[in-house]
Amino acid sequence: MRAAPLGLILDMDGVLYRGERPLPGLGEFFAVAAARPYLLVTNNSLVTSEDCRAKLRRMGVRVPATAIYTVSDAVASHLAAEVRPGARALVLGGPALRAAVAGAGLRVTGALDSGQTSPGADIPAAIADVPADVVVVGLDTAFSYAALTQAIRSVAAGARFVTTSLDPVLLTEESIAPGAGAIVAAIAACVRTEPVCVGKPSPAMFTLAAARLGLAAEDLLVVGDSIEADIAGGRAAGARTALLLSGVSGRDDPGPHNPDLILEGLPQLSAFLAQAWREQAGGRLARSGHG
């Protein structure tokens, strides 16, 4: 690997913990990571940064609010840069995503209740006459025919189309469930328009996270457990990447996105970073004549 990273972007589930169970070496890792800027990222649009902090606190780890960057935060950053303040946003997602979009200065409109629209009926004129300026799709467990109708009418009228994820399926403890990508696919099938994806594996998530840290992507190490999401997105953004074998992907999983490092878990990551940063500090001392 090239010079030691100046900062870190880390996935959470599968890297720091699995469900509600902390992974080995969690506390020790944060003792090492405190030496450099880092962001903890998640593609889960149903959680807020405070939800993530509370989960880590239950595991004995305290991180500042600025250390968490959710996909809803990334969508808000994207919209703030791309959409005029006060624009109408139809948000198909949970409270965390709606709050983030509102925080970006947009006027959030909710979808109609599923009981208000049927295939043979029309959306009330007050809604139909004022399509949204942007349609934002996240995981929406209350998604309905009415919401789909509102979304496709807005996109057909020229609304921007933005999503947190293109993944159509979520893995659950019981089996599988529809992901945000399933809602995106339904909208896209009706209007033949593809969305801008801000969440992983889009490089946008990592580019925005790098900007939040104030560092160039090439100076960062992206750490994740998924080759398809974390490694692919990090590499596309220009960052170096490390795959931890504590989650989704295995050492021999095929694919074009090869990580720069493959490590068993947090203890090995901590050891690598501690050594790299010691050597980096030693090099600075030697160049300054104090080594």
N, C-alpha and C positions, 0 to 999 in steps of 0.2 A: 504494500500500500504506500501511496505517496506520503507527504508530510502529515503529521498528526492532525486530526480534525480540530477546528476551532470551536465547534459546537455540535450538538446532537439533535436529531429529530427522531423520536421513538414512538412506535405504535404501543398500545397498552395491552389489550387483551391478547394473550398468547406470548407476550414479551415480559410484562411486569406481573401479570396474574392470569389465571384461567378461571373465568367465571368469578366466584367469590373467594377463590383460593390464591393467596400470594405464591409466586414461584420462588424457588430457592435463590437466596442471595439478594433479595429485593432491598432490604435495608442497607446492606453493604454497597450495593450499586449506587444508591443515592448519595452515600458518603463520598464516593469517587466522582460522581457526575457533578457535584456541587462546584467543582473546580472550573467548569466551563458553562456557557449558556446552553440551555436545552429547552425543548418543547416536547410535550407529550400530546400526541394527536390521536383522534378517533374518528372513524367514518360513521359512527352511530349518531344519527340526527335527532334521536329521542332524548339524549342526555345533554345537560348543561355542563359547563366547566365546574360548577360547584358540585354537581352530582359526582363527577370524576374525582374531585378533591376529597369529598366525603368518603368515597369508596377506598381511596388510598389511606385516609386517616384510620379507617376501620382495620387496616392492615399494618398500622403503626408507622406510616410514612406521611409526613406533612410537606406539601409543596405550595408555593405561592400561586395565587390565581393567574398570574401572568405566565405560568409554566404550562397551562392547559390550552390546547387549541383544538376545538371540535370542528367537525365539518360544517356545522351551522355557523360558526365564527368565520370560516373560510368563505362560505356563501355570502355572508354579510360583507366581508372585505371585497369580494368580487362585485357585488351589486353596488356598493358605495362608489366604486371606481367606474362602473359601466352604465349605471342607470341614474337618471336625474332625481334629485330629492323630491319627495312628494308623489312619485309615480305610484300607480295602483299595482299591488302585487297580490295575485291569487296564490296562496300557499297551501299546498297539499302536504300536510305534515303535522307534527306534534307541536305542543306549546314552545319547546326549546327553539325550533326552527322559526316559528312565527315571531317569537320575541327577538331573535337575531335579525330577521329581515326588517322588523320595525325599527330596531336599533340602528340600521343602516340608513334610516331616513325615508323609508317607503311607507305608503299607506296600505296596511295589510287588510285584505278582504278574505272572509272565510267562505268555504264552499257551502252550498245549500244542503240542508239535511236530505238524506236519501229518500225520505218519504214525500218530498215536495215535487219530485219530477218522475214521470214515467215515460216510456218510449213514445206514447201517443200524445203527451202533453208538452207544453212549452215552458221555458224558464220565465219567471216574471219579467215584465218589460224593464223594470228598474235595473235588473241585473244584465239582461241581454243587451240593452242599449249602451252600456258602459263596460266594454270588455277590459280586462286587466292589461296593463302595460308589460307585465312580466309574469310568467307562470313558474313557480318554484316548486319542485317535487322532491320530497323526502319520503321516509317511511311513514305511511299514513294508514293506521289500522282501522280508520273509519271511512276509507275511500268508498265512494258511491257512484252510481250512475249519474246523479246530479252533478257531482264534482267533475266527472269525466266530461260531461256536456259543457260545463263552464270552461274547462281547460281547453278543449279543442276549439271552441268558438273564439276564445281569446287568442290562441296561437294562430288560428286561421286568419284572424284580423290583424296579425302582425306583431303580437306580443313576443318578447324574448322568452326563451324556453331554457330553463336552468334546472339542473338536478344535482343531488348530493351523491348519487351512485347509479351505475348502470347494471348492478348485480340484480338479476331477477329473482334470486332465491336466497333465503336466509337459512342457515343451519340453526336448529333449535334443539333443546334437550330432548324433546319428544320426537322430532322428525325434521321436516322442512316447512317453510312458510314463504309467502310472497315477499320479495324485497322491493325497494324503491324502483328498481329497474323494470319490474312487472307493470307498475303504473306508467312509467315512461313509455314502455312498449305499447301500451293501450292507446296513449295519446298519439304517439308517433305513427301508429298504424292508421289512425283516422285522418291525420293531416299531412303525412309524408314529410315531417320536419324532425330533424334530429336535435337533441338538446346540447347545450354546453354542460359538460360534467365537471364539477369543481372538486369533488371528492376523489379519493384513491380509486383506481390507479392513475387518474389524471395527474400530470406533472403540476397542474395548477395548485393543488393542495400543498405540495412541497415548495413551490416557488413562493406562495403566499406565506408559508411558515418561515421560510428563509428571510423574507422581508420583515416579518415580525421580530425575528432575532437580530436583524440588522447585519446579516452576514450573506456572503455570496454562496450559492448552492454548492459550488465546488469545494468550499471550505468546510462543508458539513458531512457528517456521517448519518445516514438514514438507517435505523435499526428496526427490523420487523420480522415477523414469522411467516409472511406470505410472499412467495416469489411473484405471484400475479399482481398483488396489490401494492405491497411496500417496496419490493425490489424494483419492479418494473417502473413504478411511478418515480421513485427516487432517482433511478438512472436516467429516465427521460428528462428530469429536471436538471441534470448535470451533477448530482451529488454522488459521493461514494456510498456504498451500501454494505450492510452486514445482515446476514440471515441468521436468526437464532432458531435452533432446532427444537424449540419448546412449544411450538404451536402447529400451524397448518401444514407447512411445507417440509419435506424431507431432504436429506443431503443429495439423493439421487433423482429427485423430481426433474423431469425433462422441461425444457423451455429455453427461449433465447435470451432470457434476462439473468445473466450470471452475476451473483453478488461478488463484491471485492473480498469479503470475508465470510466464512461459515463457522459459527461458534455453537457450542452445545447449549449455552444458556447464559444467564446473568453473571455467574461467577467468572466465566471465561471472558465475557465482555468487560467486566470490571478490571480484570488482570491486564487485558490488552490495553485499555485506556490508561490505566495507571502507569504502565510502562511507557507508552507512547508519549504521555504528557511529561513524565520525568525526563525522558530523552530530549524532548522539545525544550524544556526548561534548561537542561544542561547545555544544550547547544547555544541557547541565548547567552548563558553565563560565559561560555567559552569565547563567543564572538565579542563580548563586551570586555574581555580581558580579566574577568573575575573568577574564571573557572580554576 
